[in-house]
Amino acid sequence: MEAKGSIVVSAGGTGGHLFPAESLAHELIARGWEVQLFTDKRATRFADRFPASELHVVASGTPSGKDPFKLMSAGFSILKGLVQSRSLMKSIMPKVVIGFGGYPTVPPLISAHGLCPTIIHEQNAVMGRANKLLSKRVTAIAGGFLQAEGEHADKIVVTGNPVRPAVLEAAKAPYDAPDGDSALNVVVFGGSQGASFFSQIMPSAFAGLPHGLRERLVVTHQARPEDEVGAKIAYEEAGINAKVELFFPDLPSRIAKAHLVIARSGASTVTEIGAIGRPTIFVPYPHALDHDQAANAAQMKEAGGALVRGEHELSVEAMTIELKALLGDPVKLRTMAKAAHAAGKRDAASLLADLAEAMAEGQTIGSFKGAHA
């Protein structure tokens, strides 16, 4: 069957940007569209499972800091990406272009301006820098945790964050609270790039648990490359059953089996844990711009599905106290899991695909919002 046309999806090369883009791509392909991906070279580790007919790596840079040479280099890279993107857009002639954040989305979205409708999707509760830059130019803004208020309220459609098919499959598994002497499955991760903080404190925090809890632990721990060996040794010396890897391709299924999750609170992480419905201790990245991770985690905390703790609060001893209280209370864990699942959104990919199709067909953002009010 001939495709309805081409839709370009653009995303920065981290999991937080690519995972919701991947979910939308699956939905659009199922509806008969061809999807092409614009990204940067970091995305190559995810490229084998991204369902795009073509993957285009375009030049880009992140203009941050005060170093004039780095700023100039980033500017030149973005200009190069603009030239590449303009040529590709004229060849592809997409019906709509959708950006999922990160500076690699800037050249494709600017190049598509005036050629076809454009949409940015903001996963976080606070808009990122690249999306802020693009927000005045685009046709519509889809919000994950972002609400329809403020300067661009007329453009914002609250869709939630799309989750991958693997997450939707994992979400089918009911929460199985621990009881008796059964294993205690705990998943520790810091987003697609890991978190050194967890590698530094979690082995010792687990080691401080009472013997009856410690011997039941089965830990999945995602570590950064520079922390992997050290974390493995620390767990081994503590006598804790732990699997430490740089990346777990089956992370959604591991989260589904978890009795407790300990994680950063990037938008994709909060969204996927909510969709699956698991009790969590969120430790927001303290240096996140605009404190977007804290804002993301706050919504799950308010729903009753998570605890939120700042790094400055969490010594090894403090984390051990948190772990002991939760792992020793299956009723509390079950209540949190139920609340997290109730707060999770599992239809965001469908809603965002509806928006993309409406824009591709020439519908205005006002009429779309009116029809979906």
N, C-alpha and C positions, 0 to 999 in steps of 0.2 A: 504494500500500500504506500502510495506517495505521501511524504510528510506534508503537513499543513504549511510548513515554512521553517525558517531557522530562527532560533532564539539564542542569543549570546548570554552566557553566564560568566561573570568575572569575579575573582576572589583572590585575596592575598594567600600566600602559600602555607599557612598554618591550618591545623585542624579546625580551630575555632571559626575560621572563615570558610573553609572548604566543605566541612561536614554538612551545614545547612544548604550550601549550594548543590552538593551531591544529592541530597534528599529531593530538592526541587527538580533537579535534572531527571531523576527517576520518574517523578510524577508527570513532568511535561512529555517525556518520551512515551509514557503509557497513554497519553492523550493524543499522540500522533505528531508531535513536534520533533524536529531535529535540534539537538543542543550542541553548541560549541563552547569550549571553555577558554577564557583568557586568564592567565595567571603568571606567576614568576617561577624561577627555577627551583625554589624550595618545594614546590608541589610535586616534584617528580616521585617522591616516596609514596604519595597517595594516588598517583596517576593511573596505576594499573587497575584500580577499581572505580574510577570516576567514569560514569556512563556517557562520555561525550564522543561525538563522531570525529571531532578534531580538537586537539589541545594546542593552543598558541601561547608560547612563552614570550612575553613582551618585556622590554626594559622598563625598570622603575627604580625609585630610590625613596628613602624616607628622610625628608628635610627636617631633622630634629637636632637639638643641641645648638651651640654657638660657634662651632668651628667653621669659619668661612669656606675653607676648602671642601669640607664634607657637605656643606650646604650647596656649594656650587656643583659638586659632583652629583648630588641627588637631583639637582635641577636639570643638569644635562641628561641624566638617565631618563627622567620623566619626559623631556623633549624628544628623546630618541624613541621612547615608547609611544608618544603621540604620533610620530611619523609612521611607525609600524602599524599602529592601530587604525589610523585613517585609511591606509592602503587595504588592510584586511576588511574593514567595515564596508568599503566600497565593493569589495569582491563578494562578501557574504550577503550583504543587503538584509540584515536581520529585521524581523518584525518588531522586536523589542530587545533591549539590553538591560540586564539586571546585575547590579554590583552588590557584593556581600562584605565590603569593607576591606581596609588595607590599601596602602598606596598603589599597589599594582592595578587597582580598579580605576584609578584616576585617568590614565590615558584612554582606555576603552570607553568610559562613560562620557568624557569630554568629546571624544571623536564621534560618538553616536548622537550628540546633541544636534537637533535639527534634521537628523536623518531618520530617526524613528523614536517612539516613546522610550523613556528611560526610567528605571526604578532603582532605588537603593534600598537594601534591607539592613537595618541596624539591629544587631542581635542584643546589644546591651541596654541597660536602663539609661545610660548616658551616651550621647552620640560621640563616636570616635572622630579623630581629626580628619581623616580622608573623607568620611561621609559628611562632616560639617562643610568641608570645602566644596563638595558636590551638591549639597542640599538645595541651593538656590536654583541650580540648573535643571534638576531632574523633574520628571512628570509626577512621580509619586514616591512616597517614602513608606516602606513597610516596617512595622515595629515588632520586635520580639518582646522585650521588656519595656521598650519605649512607648510612652502614652501619647494620645492625640491631643497635645496641648502645646502652648508656647508659640514660637515664631512661625513654625511650619504646620500648625495644627490642621489647616485645610488640606494639606497633602498627605498627612499621616493616616495609614490604615493599620490597625492593630491586628496582626496575623498570628503572633507567636513565632517561635523559631522552629523551622522545619527540622525533623529528626530523621536520621538514616533508617532504611528498611531494617537493618540489624537491630536498631533500638526498638522499633515498633514490634519486632518479633520478640525481643527480650521482655517488652512490656506486658506480654501475655502471661508471663510467669507470676503467680501469686507470691506474696511475701510469706516466707516460711520462718517464723520466729524461732530462735534457738531454744532448746529445752534440754533438761537433764544433762547428760554428758556429751551431747552432740557437738560436732565441730562448730567453731565460731569463725565464719568467713568474713574477713575484713579486706576491703580494697582501698589502696592509698594511691592517689595520682594527682598530678598538678597540671592537667591539660596536656595537649599533644607534645609539649616540650619539657614536661616534668617540672619538679620543684626541689631545689637543693635543701630547702628548709625541712621537708619531710624526711629526706634521707639522713639528715643530721640528728633529728630527735626521735623519730618513730621507733627504730630498733630498741633504744633504751627505754622509751615509754612503754612499749609492750613488755620488755623485760621486767619492769617494775610491778606488773600485775600479780595478784595472788596466784599461787601454783595452779589452783583449780581452774582458773580462766586461761592462764598462759599456756598450759599443756593442750588446750582445745583449739588454739589459734591456727588458722590457715590464712596466711597473708599474701595478697597480691600487691606488689609494690612496683610502680613505674618510676624509674630513676633517670636522671640526666646522665649523659655519657661519662662525665667526670666524676659522678657519684656512684655509678653502678657497682664497681668492685668493692668499694668501701662499705656500701650498704649490705651487700651479700655477706661480707666477712662479719659485720656487726650482728646480723641476724643469726649466722651460724654460731658465733661465740655466745649468743644469748640462748641458744638452743630452741629457736623459734622456727616453726615450719613456714618458710616464706619463699615465694618465687619472685625474684627481682629481674626485671627486663627493661630495656629502653622503650619498648613499644609493645602493646598487646593488641593484635588485630581483632581479637575476640573480646575486647573490653566490655561491650554491652552485655554479653552473656555472663561475664564475670560479675558485673554489677548486679545482674538479676539474681545471682546466687548469693550475693553479699548480705550479711546481717547488718553491716554497718559500712558506710563509705566515709573516707576522709579525703577531702579534695580542696583545690582552689575553686574559685567561683566565677570563672569565665562564663560567658553566656551559654555556650554549647554544653559545658559541663552541667550547669544548673538545669538547663532544659532537658538534657538526656536523663539525668538522675530523677527529675520530676516525672518525666514520661514513664520511666520504669517503676518509680515509686519506692525509693529506699531511704531509710533514715541516714542522715549525713551530718558530719561536722565540717562546716565550710571554714576555711582559713583564707580570706581574700588576700590576693597579692598586694602587699602594702604600698608598692611603688606604681600601681596602675594609674594611668592618667585619669584625672577627674574622679578617681575612686569608683570606677564603674563596677568593679568586682564586688565591692561592699554593697552597692545598690542592688546588684543582681541577687546576692545572697539574702538581702533583707526581705525580699518578697517571699522566699521559701520559709524563712524564719517566721514571718507573720502568719503564714499558713499553718505553722506547727510541724512542718516536716524536717526542720533542720535546726541545729545550733550553729551560731556564728561566733567565731573566736578570732581575735587579732593575733598576729604573730607576737606582738609585745606581751600578750597575756600568757603565752604558752611556753613555759619551761618544760623540761622533761617531766618533772613531778606533776605539774598542772595537767599535762596531757594524760598522764597515767590516771589521775583522779577522774577525768572526764570519761576515759575508757572503762574504768572499773564501774562507774555509775551506770553507763549505758549497757555494756555487755552483760552486766549482772541483772538487768531489768528487762526481760522479754516483753512485758506488757507495755512498757514505755516505747520500746523499739517498734512494736506492732502498731501502736498509735501513731508514731511519727511516720511510719511507712504508709499508712492509710492517708494521712494528711498530705504527704508528698505526692502520692498518686492522684489525689483529688485536685491538687493544684497544677499538676502537669497538663500540658497541651499536646495532643497527639494528632490534630488535624491541620496543623499549620501549613504543611506542604500543599495540601489541597486548597486552602484559602489563598496562599500566595500564587499558586498556579491559576486560580480564578482571576486574580488581579492581573497577572501577566497576560492572560488571554484577553481580558477586557481591554487592556491598553493596546494590545496587538491589533484588536478589531476596531480601534478608534474611539472607544468609549472614554468619556471624561472621568476624571477622578471624582468629581462631584456626583455624577450619576451612579458610579460604582458604589460610593459610600452610602448613597441614599438607598440603593437596592439591597445593601448588606447591613443596614442599620438594625 
